[in-house]
Amino acid sequence: MDRGQSLIAIFQELVSDSSVFGVMANRGDNKAISPARLLIEQFEVFMLKKYFNYPNDISDGQCGLWAYRTQKSYNNGESKCIKLTAKSYEIELDLLSELLEKKLRFSFVNVELPKRDVPSSFTFENNINKMKFLLSKYPKLKRSLRSYINSFENIDKVKEVLADTEIKNMWERYKVEIGKIKI
């Protein structure tokens, strides 16, 4: 499915079910990002799942291809609406956190991305800025950050990825830098 077809599929999913408030692309096997960046993205999603006590799997959560409803939702008489405040790469985490925090229903559309021939303009500092955004949006996250990291590192798949020295070195650097974030 090319990008245009993927976009159409996402909007079709959104309009076909009025109880769904957000639809995100699941990039499938090829995430089109480096293994180190994928690990960090997986940690960010893992952390949000833990923070909001969300029990289900989140297949991706950070593909830049998504859509959401802007109207208010009423749940038990309480008005809820998605309000995005992110300005850059953290926008996907902003959407995901809004959906989880407000307990709004969301879904995924599977997409296949082409292999990437050129390096991404995404930098290590962008990873840090994403975490700064999350910690400023949810200051209580900072208190549990070490616990989330420890739990994440105990997942067998994560242990396998961290067996790669280059990824492990980047992960260690990431942990140090996010530990320094002041909110």
N, C-alpha and C positions, 0 to 999 in steps of 0.2 A: 504494500500500500504506500503510494507516494505521499508527500507532505500535504498536498491539497486534499487527497482522499481522506487522510487522517484527520484533517481539520473538519471536513464535512462529517465524518463519523462521530467526532466528539460533539459537534452541535446536534447531530441527530439523536445521540444518546441523551443529551441534556433536554431537548424538547420532547422526547418520547415519554418521559417519566417526570411528572411535576413534583414528585417527592425527592428527586435528586437535585442537590444544590450545587454540586461541583463535579466536573468530569475531567480526568487527567489522563494523559497518555502513559502507557506502560511501554517502555522502550524495548522490551523483550531481551534477547540474548546480547545484542549489540547496544550497549548504552552510549556508545560514541564518546566516551570519556576515558581517562586513564584509570587504571586499577586503584591508584591512591585516591583520586578524587571520588571514585565510586565508593570506596570504604568510608570516606568522610560523609558522603551523602547518605549512606546506609546508617551511619551513626546518628546523624541529625534526625532522620525519620524514626529510628529506634528510640531516641530520647523523647521525641514528641509523643510517641505511642505510650511510653512509660508515664510521662508527665500527665497526660490526659486519661490515663488508664484505659486505653483503647486496646481491646483484646484481639482484634482481627489482624490479618496480614495486610500490609500496605505494599503492593508490588513495586511501586516506583515512588511517586510523590514529588519528584523534582525535575521532570521533563518540562521544558518550556512550552509545551503544547497543552493547553487546558482552557476551560471555560467555566463560568459560574453564574448563578442567578444573582441579580442585583436587588430583587424585590425582597420585602420582609417576609419572614416565616413566622408563623404563630404555632407555638408548641405549649400546650397546657395554659393558654392565655398569655404566654410570654412572647414578646416580639423579639425576633433574632434577625440579624442581617450581617452579611459579610462586608467587612470594612478593611480594605487593603491599604497599608501605609508604607510598604517597602518601596524603595527607589531603584533597586538594581537586581543583582542575581538572587537576592533573598526573597524575591516575590513568590516563588513557588512554595517556600516554607511558610510565608505569610498566609497564602491561601490554605495550605494544608492545616496549619495551626488554627485558623478560623473555623474550618470545618470540624476539626476535632474538638476544639474548645466549646463550640456552640452545639455540638452533637447533631450536626446536619449530615444528611445522607449524601454519600458521594460514590462514584464508580470510576472504573478505568476502561479505556479502550486500548487494545493491543496495537502497537505500531512497530514496524520494522524500519530501522534507520540504516542508511547506507554507511559503508565503512568510511571512516574519516581519513583523508589523505594529508590534511594540514593540521598543525597543532592548534589547540584552542587558545583564545585570548584570555581565558579564565586563569587567574593566578592563585598562588597560595594565600595571598592577602585577601582575595575574594572569599576564600573559605573562612578566614578569621572574621571578616566583615559580616558574613552570614550569621556566625555565632554571636557577634556583638548585637546584631539586630534581634535575634531570639532572646538573648539575655536582657536586652532593654525592654522588649515587649512583655516578657515574663520573668521579672527579677527573681522570683522564687526558684527558677530553674538552677540558678547559680549554686544554691545550697545542695542540690542533689547531683551536680555535674560529675563529681568524683565517683559517686555510686553508679551512675549511668555508664560511665566509662568502664568501670570494673565489670559490670554485668555484660556490657557489649563485648569486651575482650575475652569473656569466658564462653562465647558462642563458638562452637567447633568450626564453622565456616570462616569466622573472623580469625581464629587461630591459624587456620591454613593460609589465609591471605597474609597474615603478619609473619609467616615463615620467610617471606621474601624480604631480604635485608633493606632494599631500597624503600619499599612500602613501610616497613617497620620504622625506619629512620624518619620518614616524613610524618608518620603517625605520632611518634614521640615528640617531634617538633610541634606538631599541631596541638597535642595535649598541653605542652608547656605554654604555648601562646594563648590558648583559650583560658588557661588557668590564670593568666595575667589580666584578663579583661576586667575592667572596673565598670560597675554599673551604678 
